[in-house]
Amino acid sequence: MRCGIVGVHRQALYLLALRQEFKDRLTESPVYLLEYVLGLVGEIEIYDGHIRIVE
């Protein structure tokens, strides 16, 4: 079972809005929603208009 981000309803709404802004501005987002699980890919950086995951 996957857990994702656990929090209150307003936090989930904030993350969904953040996801939409990333998609509108950069066409991709570090916030994901898979099978009703909301999560983040981890630390990111924006390079040349694209998102890169920092490892």
Distance bins in CASP14 RR format, pairs under 12 A and 6 or more apart:
PFRMAT RR
TARGET T0000
AUTHOR 0000-0000-0000
RMODE 2
METHOD distances of the structure
MODEL  1
1 35 0 0 0 0 0 1 0 0 0 0 0
1 36 0 0 0 0 0 1 0 0 0 0 0
1 37 0 0 0 0 1 0 0 0 0 0 0
2 32 0 0 0 0 0 1 0 0 0 0 0
2 33 0 0 0 0 0 1 0 0 0 0 0
2 34 1 0 0 1 0 0 0 0 0 0 0
2 35 1 0 0 1 0 0 0 0 0 0 0
2 36 0 0 0 0 1 0 0 0 0 0 0
2 37 1 0 1 0 0 0 0 0 0 0 0
2 38 0 0 0 0 0 1 0 0 0 0 0
2 39 0 0 0 0 1 0 0 0 0 0 0
3 36 0 0 0 0 0 1 0 0 0 0 0
3 37 1 0 0 1 0 0 0 0 0 0 0
3 38 0 0 0 0 0 1 0 0 0 0 0
3 39 0 0 0 0 1 0 0 0 0 0 0
4 11 0 0 0 0 0 1 0 0 0 0 0
4 12 0 0 0 0 0 1 0 0 0 0 0
4 15 0 0 0 0 0 1 0 0 0 0 0
4 31 0 0 0 0 0 1 0 0 0 0 0
4 32 0 0 0 0 1 0 0 0 0 0 0
4 33 0 0 0 0 0 1 0 0 0 0 0
4 34 0 0 0 0 1 0 0 0 0 0 0
4 35 0 0 0 0 0 1 0 0 0 0 0
4 36 0 0 0 0 1 0 0 0 0 0 0
4 37 1 0 1 0 0 0 0 0 0 0 0
4 38 1 0 0 1 0 0 0 0 0 0 0
4 39 1 0 1 0 0 0 0 0 0 0 0
4 40 0 0 0 0 1 0 0 0 0 0 0
4 41 0 0 0 0 0 1 0 0 0 0 0
4 42 0 0 0 0 0 1 0 0 0 0 0
5 11 1 0 0 1 0 0 0 0 0 0 0
5 12 1 0 0 1 0 0 0 0 0 0 0
5 14 0 0 0 0 0 1 0 0 0 0 0
5 15 1 0 0 1 0 0 0 0 0 0 0
5 16 0 0 0 0 0 1 0 0 0 0 0
5 18 0 0 0 0 0 1 0 0 0 0 0
5 19 0 0 0 0 0 1 0 0 0 0 0
5 31 0 0 0 0 1 0 0 0 0 0 0
5 32 0 0 0 0 0 1 0 0 0 0 0
5 33 0 0 0 0 0 1 0 0 0 0 0
5 36 0 0 0 0 0 1 0 0 0 0 0
5 37 0 0 0 0 1 0 0 0 0 0 0
5 38 1 0 1 0 0 0 0 0 0 0 0
5 39 1 0 1 0 0 0 0 0 0 0 0
5 40 1 0 0 1 0 0 0 0 0 0 0
5 41 0 0 0 0 0 1 0 0 0 0 0
5 42 0 0 0 0 0 1 0 0 0 0 0
6 12 0 0 0 0 1 0 0 0 0 0 0
6 15 0 0 0 0 0 1 0 0 0 0 0
6 37 0 0 0 0 0 1 0 0 0 0 0
6 38 0 0 0 0 1 0 0 0 0 0 0
6 39 0 0 0 0 1 0 0 0 0 0 0
7 13 0 0 0 0 0 1 0 0 0 0 0
7 14 0 0 0 0 0 1 0 0 0 0 0
7 15 0 0 0 0 1 0 0 0 0 0 0
7 38 0 0 0 0 1 0 0 0 0 0 0
7 39 0 0 0 0 0 1 0 0 0 0 0
8 14 0 0 0 0 1 0 0 0 0 0 0
8 15 0 0 0 0 0 1 0 0 0 0 0
9 15 0 0 0 0 0 1 0 0 0 0 0
9 16 0 0 0 0 0 1 0 0 0 0 0
9 38 0 0 0 0 0 1 0 0 0 0 0
10 16 0 0 0 0 0 1 0 0 0 0 0
10 17 0 0 0 0 0 1 0 0 0 0 0
11 17 0 0 0 0 0 1 0 0 0 0 0
11 18 0 0 0 0 0 1 0 0 0 0 0
11 31 0 0 0 0 0 1 0 0 0 0 0
11 38 0 0 0 0 1 0 0 0 0 0 0
11 39 0 0 0 0 0 1 0 0 0 0 0
11 40 0 0 0 0 0 1 0 0 0 0 0
12 18 0 0 0 0 0 1 0 0 0 0 0
12 19 0 0 0 0 0 1 0 0 0 0 0
12 31 0 0 0 0 0 1 0 0 0 0 0
12 33 0 0 0 0 1 0 0 0 0 0 0
12 36 0 0 0 0 0 1 0 0 0 0 0
12 37 0 0 0 0 0 1 0 0 0 0 0
12 38 1 0 1 0 0 0 0 0 0 0 0
12 39 0 0 0 0 1 0 0 0 0 0 0
13 19 0 0 0 0 0 1 0 0 0 0 0
13 20 0 0 0 0 0 1 0 0 0 0 0
13 31 0 0 0 0 0 1 0 0 0 0 0
13 38 0 0 0 0 0 1 0 0 0 0 0
14 20 0 0 0 0 0 1 0 0 0 0 0
14 21 0 0 0 0 0 1 0 0 0 0 0
14 31 0 0 0 0 1 0 0 0 0 0 0
14 38 0 0 0 0 0 1 0 0 0 0 0
15 21 0 0 0 0 0 1 0 0 0 0 0
15 22 0 0 0 0 0 1 0 0 0 0 0
15 29 0 0 0 0 1 0 0 0 0 0 0
15 30 0 0 0 0 0 1 0 0 0 0 0
15 31 1 0 1 0 0 0 0 0 0 0 0
15 32 0 0 0 0 1 0 0 0 0 0 0
15 33 0 0 0 0 1 0 0 0 0 0 0
15 37 0 0 0 0 0 1 0 0 0 0 0
15 38 1 0 1 0 0 0 0 0 0 0 0
15 39 1 0 0 1 0 0 0 0 0 0 0
15 40 1 0 0 1 0 0 0 0 0 0 0
16 22 0 0 0 0 0 1 0 0 0 0 0
16 23 0 0 0 0 0 1 0 0 0 0 0
16 29 0 0 0 0 0 1 0 0 0 0 0
16 31 1 0 0 1 0 0 0 0 0 0 0
16 32 0 0 0 0 0 1 0 0 0 0 0
16 33 1 0 0 1 0 0 0 0 0 0 0
16 38 1 0 0 1 0 0 0 0 0 0 0
16 39 0 0 0 0 0 1 0 0 0 0 0
17 23 0 0 0 0 0 1 0 0 0 0 0
17 24 0 0 0 0 0 1 0 0 0 0 0
17 29 0 0 0 0 0 1 0 0 0 0 0
17 31 0 0 0 0 1 0 0 0 0 0 0
17 38 0 0 0 0 0 1 0 0 0 0 0
18 24 0 0 0 0 0 1 0 0 0 0 0
18 25 0 0 0 0 0 1 0 0 0 0 0
18 26 0 0 0 0 0 1 0 0 0 0 0
18 29 1 0 0 1 0 0 0 0 0 0 0
18 30 0 0 0 0 1 0 0 0 0 0 0
18 31 1 0 1 0 0 0 0 0 0 0 0
18 32 0 0 0 0 0 1 0 0 0 0 0
18 33 0 0 0 0 0 1 0 0 0 0 0
18 38 0 0 0 0 0 1 0 0 0 0 0
18 39 0 0 0 0 0 1 0 0 0 0 0
18 40 0 0 0 0 1 0 0 0 0 0 0
18 44 0 0 0 0 0 1 0 0 0 0 0
19 25 0 0 0 0 0 1 0 0 0 0 0
19 26 0 0 0 0 0 1 0 0 0 0 0
19 28 0 0 0 0 1 0 0 0 0 0 0
19 29 1 0 1 0 0 0 0 0 0 0 0
19 30 0 0 0 0 1 0 0 0 0 0 0
19 31 1 1 0 0 0 0 0 0 0 0 0
19 32 1 0 0 1 0 0 0 0 0 0 0
19 33 1 0 0 1 0 0 0 0 0 0 0
19 34 0 0 0 0 0 1 0 0 0 0 0
19 38 0 0 0 0 1 0 0 0 0 0 0
19 39 0 0 0 0 1 0 0 0 0 0 0
19 40 0 0 0 0 1 0 0 0 0 0 0
19 41 0 0 0 0 0 1 0 0 0 0 0
19 51 0 0 0 0 0 1 0 0 0 0 0
20 26 0 0 0 0 0 1 0 0 0 0 0
20 27 0 0 0 0 0 1 0 0 0 0 0
20 28 0 0 0 0 0 1 0 0 0 0 0
20 29 1 0 0 1 0 0 0 0 0 0 0
20 31 0 0 0 0 1 0 0 0 0 0 0
20 33 0 0 0 0 0 1 0 0 0 0 0
21 27 0 0 0 0 0 1 0 0 0 0 0
21 28 0 0 0 0 0 1 0 0 0 0 0
21 29 0 0 0 0 1 0 0 0 0 0 0
21 30 0 0 0 0 0 1 0 0 0 0 0
21 31 0 0 0 0 1 0 0 0 0 0 0
22 28 1 0 0 1 0 0 0 0 0 0 0
22 29 1 1 0 0 0 0 0 0 0 0 0
22 30 1 0 0 1 0 0 0 0 0 0 0
22 31 1 0 0 1 0 0 0 0 0 0 0
22 32 0 0 0 0 0 1 0 0 0 0 0
22 40 0 0 0 0 0 1 0 0 0 0 0
22 41 0 0 0 0 0 1 0 0 0 0 0
22 44 0 0 0 0 1 0 0 0 0 0 0
22 46 0 0 0 0 1 0 0 0 0 0 0
22 49 0 0 0 0 0 1 0 0 0 0 0
22 50 0 0 0 0 0 1 0 0 0 0 0
22 51 1 0 0 1 0 0 0 0 0 0 0
23 29 1 0 1 0 0 0 0 0 0 0 0
23 30 0 0 0 0 0 1 0 0 0 0 0
23 31 0 0 0 0 1 0 0 0 0 0 0
23 32 0 0 0 0 0 1 0 0 0 0 0
23 33 0 0 0 0 0 1 0 0 0 0 0
23 51 0 0 0 0 0 1 0 0 0 0 0
25 46 0 0 0 0 1 0 0 0 0 0 0
25 49 0 0 0 0 1 0 0 0 0 0 0
25 50 0 0 0 0 0 1 0 0 0 0 0
25 51 0 0 0 0 0 1 0 0 0 0 0
26 44 0 0 0 0 0 1 0 0 0 0 0
26 45 0 0 0 0 0 1 0 0 0 0 0
26 46 1 0 0 1 0 0 0 0 0 0 0
26 47 0 0 0 0 0 1 0 0 0 0 0
26 48 0 0 0 0 0 1 0 0 0 0 0
26 49 1 0 1 0 0 0 0 0 0 0 0
26 50 1 0 0 1 0 0 0 0 0 0 0
26 51 1 0 0 1 0 0 0 0 0 0 0
26 52 0 0 0 0 0 1 0 0 0 0 0
27 49 0 0 0 0 1 0 0 0 0 0 0
27 50 0 0 0 0 1 0 0 0 0 0 0
27 51 0 0 0 0 1 0 0 0 0 0 0
28 41 0 0 0 0 0 1 0 0 0 0 0
28 44 0 0 0 0 1 0 0 0 0 0 0
28 46 0 0 0 0 0 1 0 0 0 0 0
28 49 0 0 0 0 1 0 0 0 0 0 0
28 50 1 0 0 1 0 0 0 0 0 0 0
28 51 1 0 1 0 0 0 0 0 0 0 0
28 52 0 0 0 0 0 1 0 0 0 0 0
28 53 0 0 0 0 0 1 0 0 0 0 0
29 38 0 0 0 0 0 1 0 0 0 0 0
29 39 0 0 0 0 0 1 0 0 0 0 0
29 40 0 0 0 0 1 0 0 0 0 0 0
29 41 0 0 0 0 1 0 0 0 0 0 0
29 42 0 0 0 0 0 1 0 0 0 0 0
29 44 0 0 0 0 1 0 0 0 0 0 0
29 46 0 0 0 0 0 1 0 0 0 0 0
29 50 0 0 0 0 0 1 0 0 0 0 0
29 51 1 0 0 1 0 0 0 0 0 0 0
29 53 0 0 0 0 0 1 0 0 0 0 0
30 38 0 0 0 0 0 1 0 0 0 0 0
30 39 0 0 0 0 1 0 0 0 0 0 0
30 40 1 0 1 0 0 0 0 0 0 0 0
30 41 1 0 1 0 0 0 0 0 0 0 0
30 42 1 0 0 1 0 0 0 0 0 0 0
30 43 0 0 0 0 1 0 0 0 0 0 0
30 44 1 0 1 0 0 0 0 0 0 0 0
30 45 0 0 0 0 0 1 0 0 0 0 0
30 46 0 0 0 0 1 0 0 0 0 0 0
30 50 0 0 0 0 0 1 0 0 0 0 0
30 51 1 0 1 0 0 0 0 0 0 0 0
30 52 0 0 0 0 1 0 0 0 0 0 0
30 53 1 0 0 1 0 0 0 0 0 0 0
30 54 0 0 0 0 0 1 0 0 0 0 0
31 37 0 0 0 0 0 1 0 0 0 0 0
31 38 1 0 0 1 0 0 0 0 0 0 0
31 39 1 0 0 1 0 0 0 0 0 0 0
31 40 1 0 1 0 0 0 0 0 0 0 0
31 41 1 0 0 1 0 0 0 0 0 0 0
31 42 0 0 0 0 1 0 0 0 0 0 0
31 44 0 0 0 0 0 1 0 0 0 0 0
31 51 0 0 0 0 0 1 0 0 0 0 0
32 38 1 0 0 1 0 0 0 0 0 0 0
32 39 1 0 1 0 0 0 0 0 0 0 0
32 40 1 0 0 1 0 0 0 0 0 0 0
32 41 1 0 0 1 0 0 0 0 0 0 0
32 42 0 0 0 0 0 1 0 0 0 0 0
32 51 0 0 0 0 0 1 0 0 0 0 0
32 53 0 0 0 0 0 1 0 0 0 0 0
33 39 1 0 0 1 0 0 0 0 0 0 0
33 40 0 0 0 0 0 1 0 0 0 0 0
33 41 0 0 0 0 0 1 0 0 0 0 0
34 41 0 0 0 0 0 1 0 0 0 0 0
40 51 0 0 0 0 0 1 0 0 0 0 0
40 53 0 0 0 0 0 1 0 0 0 0 0
41 51 0 0 0 0 1 0 0 0 0 0 0
41 52 0 0 0 0 0 1 0 0 0 0 0
41 53 1 0 1 0 0 0 0 0 0 0 0
41 54 0 0 0 0 1 0 0 0 0 0 0
41 55 0 0 0 0 0 1 0 0 0 0 0
42 51 0 0 0 0 0 1 0 0 0 0 0
42 52 0 0 0 0 0 1 0 0 0 0 0
42 53 1 0 0 1 0 0 0 0 0 0 0
42 54 1 0 0 1 0 0 0 0 0 0 0
42 55 0 0 0 0 1 0 0 0 0 0 0
43 51 0 0 0 0 0 1 0 0 0 0 0
43 52 0 0 0 0 1 0 0 0 0 0 0
43 53 1 0 0 1 0 0 0 0 0 0 0
43 54 1 0 1 0 0 0 0 0 0 0 0
43 55 0 0 0 0 1 0 0 0 0 0 0
44 50 0 0 0 0 0 1 0 0 0 0 0
44 51 1 0 1 0 0 0 0 0 0 0 0
44 52 1 0 0 1 0 0 0 0 0 0 0
44 53 1 0 1 0 0 0 0 0 0 0 0
44 54 1 0 0 1 0 0 0 0 0 0 0
44 55 0 0 0 0 0 1 0 0 0 0 0
45 51 1 0 0 1 0 0 0 0 0 0 0
45 52 1 0 1 0 0 0 0 0 0 0 0
45 53 0 0 0 0 1 0 0 0 0 0 0
45 54 1 0 1 0 0 0 0 0 0 0 0
45 55 0 0 0 0 0 1 0 0 0 0 0
46 52 1 0 0 1 0 0 0 0 0 0 0
46 53 0 0 0 0 0 1 0 0 0 0 0
46 54 0 0 0 0 0 1 0 0 0 0 0
47 53 0 0 0 0 0 1 0 0 0 0 0
47 54 0 0 0 0 0 1 0 0 0 0 0
END
